[in-house]
Amino acid sequence: MYTLRQAVGFAAFIIGAAALTAVNHHPNHGRRTERERTDVHAAAGNVTHRQIAEAWAQTKVGNPVPLDDIKRVFPLPLRAASRQGAGIVLTFAGHDDTCIDLVSLPNVARVTSRRC
């Protein structure tokens, strides 16, 4: 026969294990998003802002080939490209409803994530 202390300890263990399992299997868990952000940031080191800006300009005049070439550098599919001030934003489709944005500026590239 179990004591009350043992029963409470066992119940706490089961509840903790269930909570941990639920967090680790949640589809929007932060580790996957962080890995996608890291992968996009690493790939961004293979292209310059000038290359991205020129590809954007070519796309605006009807030549998508340079941007298509840049898309192949990245591990995620490109959803959209846009201009924001001096920067070019490449938005990639992450898992589920997550978007990974690469903001390419003349002196720096930033990678952020958000819900699409």
C-alpha positions as CSV (number, residue, x, y, z in Angstrom):
1,M,0.0,0.0,0.0
2,Y,1.3,3.5,-0.9
3,T,1.5,6.3,1.6
4,L,-0.2,9.6,0.8
5,R,3.2,11.2,0.3
6,Q,4.2,8.5,-2.3
7,A,0.9,8.9,-4.2
8,V,1.2,12.7,-4.4
9,G,4.8,12.4,-5.6
10,F,3.9,9.9,-8.2
11,A,1.0,12.1,-9.4
12,A,3.3,15.1,-9.6
13,F,5.8,13.1,-11.7
14,I,3.1,11.9,-14.1
15,I,1.7,15.5,-14.5
16,G,5.2,16.9,-15.1
17,A,6.0,14.3,-17.7
18,A,2.8,14.9,-19.5
19,A,3.4,18.7,-19.5
20,L,6.9,18.2,-20.8
21,T,5.7,15.9,-23.6
22,A,3.0,18.4,-24.6
23,V,5.6,21.2,-24.8
24,N,8.1,19.3,-26.8
25,H,5.6,18.0,-29.3
26,H,3.8,21.3,-29.8
27,P,4.1,22.2,-33.6
28,N,5.0,25.9,-32.9
29,H,7.7,25.1,-30.4
30,G,10.4,27.8,-30.4
31,R,13.3,25.4,-31.2
32,R,12.2,24.7,-34.7
33,T,11.6,28.4,-35.4
34,E,15.1,29.3,-34.0
35,R,16.7,26.6,-36.2
36,E,14.9,28.1,-39.3
37,R,16.1,31.6,-38.4
38,T,19.7,30.3,-37.9
39,D,19.6,28.5,-41.2
40,V,18.4,31.6,-43.1
41,H,20.9,33.8,-41.3
42,A,23.7,31.4,-42.3
43,A,22.6,31.3,-45.9
44,A,22.4,35.1,-46.0
45,G,26.2,35.2,-45.5
46,N,26.4,33.8,-49.1
47,V,24.8,36.8,-50.7
48,T,25.5,40.5,-50.4
49,H,23.0,43.3,-50.0
50,R,24.0,44.6,-53.4
51,Q,23.2,41.2,-55.0
52,I,19.8,41.2,-53.3
53,A,19.0,44.8,-54.2
54,E,20.0,44.3,-57.9
55,A,17.9,41.1,-58.0
56,W,15.0,43.1,-56.6
57,A,15.4,45.8,-59.2
58,Q,15.5,43.3,-62.0
59,T,12.3,41.6,-60.7
60,K,10.6,45.0,-60.7
61,V,11.4,45.4,-64.5
62,G,10.2,41.9,-65.2
63,N,13.3,39.8,-65.0
64,P,12.9,37.3,-62.1
65,V,16.0,35.2,-62.9
66,P,18.5,36.9,-60.5
67,L,16.0,36.6,-57.6
68,D,15.3,33.0,-58.6
69,D,19.1,32.4,-58.3
70,I,19.2,33.9,-54.9
71,K,16.2,31.9,-53.7
72,R,18.2,28.7,-54.3
73,V,20.8,29.8,-51.7
74,F,18.2,29.6,-48.9
75,P,16.9,26.5,-47.2
76,L,13.3,27.7,-47.0
77,P,10.9,28.6,-49.8
78,L,10.6,32.3,-50.6
79,R,7.0,33.6,-50.0
80,A,7.6,37.3,-50.9
81,A,10.1,40.0,-51.5
82,S,9.5,43.7,-50.7
83,R,11.3,47.0,-50.2
84,Q,11.2,48.7,-46.8
85,G,13.2,52.0,-46.9
86,A,16.8,51.2,-47.7
87,G,16.3,47.5,-47.1
88,I,15.0,44.6,-49.0
89,V,12.9,42.1,-47.1
90,L,12.8,38.5,-48.2
91,T,10.1,36.5,-46.4
92,F,10.5,32.8,-46.2
93,A,7.8,30.2,-45.4
94,G,8.7,28.5,-42.1
95,H,6.9,25.6,-40.5
96,D,3.1,25.9,-40.0
97,D,2.1,29.5,-40.0
98,T,5.6,31.0,-39.2
99,C,7.4,33.4,-41.6
100,I,11.1,34.1,-41.4
101,D,12.1,37.6,-42.6
102,L,15.5,38.4,-43.8
103,V,15.9,42.2,-43.8
104,S,18.9,43.0,-46.0
105,L,20.4,46.5,-45.4
106,P,23.5,48.0,-46.9
107,N,25.6,47.3,-43.7
108,V,23.7,44.5,-42.0
109,A,21.3,41.6,-42.4
110,R,18.7,40.9,-39.8
111,V,16.6,37.7,-39.5
112,T,13.4,37.7,-37.5
113,S,10.4,35.4,-37.2
114,R,6.7,36.1,-36.9
115,R,3.3,34.5,-37.6
116,C,2.2,34.9,-41.2
